[in-house]
């Protein structure tokens, strides 16, 4: 679910018997809920609009969602090795790097 460039992460809460969501990809915690898809969509849109209006009223720039694009500077030798390894396992460099970051985060989490 998208609204004005912001994405929603929505889950069902068995405890509350409703859909609960949060705006994904930004640090401010913006949550919303509804009993149906239509209600949760409206609540999501209201939450994003309220966030943007609040930022404007305060003269603050709203945080933009993470784009999923990163720019990283790495040694050329590492770039070459990663590209070769990705090709060897039949993946794009993007897939290879994404999986490496996921593995590093999972390891760091434990």
N, C-alpha and C positions, 0 to 999 in steps of 0.2 A: 504494500500500500504506500503510495507516494503522494506528497502534497508540497508544492513550492520547493521542490528539490530535497525535501526531508523524507526519510523512510521510516516506516513503523515496524516494530517487532511486536507481534501479537501472540499471546498464548491463552489457552483456556484455563481458568481457575476453577477447579472442582470445589474447592472450599467456599468460594464466593458465588459459584454458579454463574459466571459471566466471563466475557472476554476482557483481558487486561493487556494493555499495550504500553510501550514506551517509544519515544523518538530515538531511533538508532543513529549511531555515528557521531554523536556530540557529547560533550562532558556534562552540560546541565541535565539534570534528571527531570524529564518531562514525561509524565504518565497520564493515562486516560483509561476509560473502561466503557463497556456497553453490553447490552444483552443480545445484540444481533450484529451482524456484519454492518448493516446500515448505521446502527447506533455507534459502533466503535469507529467507523469511518468518519462520521460527523464529529465525534469527540476528538479524534486525532486531528482533524482539520482545525477545529476550534483551538486546540492546544497549541498547534504550530502558529496559528494567527495571533493568539494571545502572547506567545513568546516573542514573536516579531514586533508586535505593537508595544510590548513592555520595553524591549530593547530600544526601539525608536523613541519612546517617551523619556527614557533615561539618557538618550544620546550615546548609547553603546552600540557597537557592531555585533550583530547576532553571530554566534558561532555557526560556521558552515559545516555540513556533514563531511566526514572523511570521504574523499573521492575514490579511494582504493588505488590511487596512483602514488608511488613513492619515487623519489630520485635519490639514488645512493651512489656515493663515490667509493669504488673499491679498486684495489691494485689491478692493473691490466692482466697480470698473471692469474689472479683469482678469477677474473672475468672469463678468461680463456678456459681455465680448468672447469668452471661451472658450466659454460656453454658446451664443452666437449662431453662432460658427464651427462648433461641433459639430453644431448643427442644420442648418447650411447644407450640410455634407458628409454628412448622414444618419447621424450617430453619436450615441451617448449621450455626456454629458459624461464619464462614467467611461471609455468607450472612447477618447475624445479625449485625456484626460489620461494614460491608460496609454501610448498611442502616443507622446505628447510626451516622457514620461519615458524610454521605450525609445530614442527618437531622441537625446535628450540624453546618455544613458549610452553609446550607440554612438559618438557624436561625441567624448565625453570619453575613451573608451577608446583612440581612435586618436590 
